């Protein structure tokens, strides 16, 4: 009987995230994709500024 190994949850979450992003940028031109990523980066940086500092690395 062969044993089946499960992927770690982190791998599944990464794949789901990649699939989600793929759907979001589907059909966008390269320039639109660059604009998308710049905007998302700004949003992420703003969230990081607003979140508590306790989990940040020095």
C-alpha positions in Angstrom: 0.0 0.0 0.0 1.5 3.3 -1.1 1.4 6.2 1.4 0.2 9.5 0.2 2.0 12.6 1.4 0.1 15.8 1.9 1.5 19.2 1.0 2.1 21.5 3.9 -0.6 24.1 4.4 1.8 26.9 3.6 2.3 25.5 0.1 -1.4 25.3 -0.5 -1.9 28.9 0.7 0.9 30.1 -1.6 -0.7 28.3 -4.6 -4.1 29.8 -3.8 -2.6 33.2 -3.5 -0.8 32.8 -6.8 -4.1 31.7 -8.5 -5.9 34.7 -7.1 -3.3 37.1 -8.4 -3.3 35.4 -11.8 -7.1 36.0 -12.0 -6.7 39.6 -11.0 -4.1 40.4 -13.6 -5.5 38.2 -16.4 -5.9 40.2 -19.6 -3.8 43.2 -18.3 -1.1 44.6 -20.4 2.5 44.8 -19.0 2.0 48.4 -18.2 -1.3 47.7 -16.4 0.4 44.9 -14.4 3.2 47.3 -13.3 0.6 49.8 -12.2 -1.3 47.1 -10.4 1.8 46.0 -8.5 2.9 49.6 -7.6 -0.5 50.3 -6.2 -0.6 47.0 -4.2 2.9 47.7 -2.9 1.8 51.1 -1.7 -1.3 49.6 0.1 0.9 46.9 1.7 3.4 49.6 3.0 0.6 51.7 4.4 -0.8 48.6 6.2 2.6 47.9 7.7 2.9 51.4 9.0 -0.5 51.1 10.7 0.1 47.7 12.2 1.7 47.1 15.7 5.5 47.0 15.7 5.7 43.9 18.0 6.1 41.3 15.1 8.6 43.3 13.1 12.3 42.3 12.8 14.9 44.8 13.8 
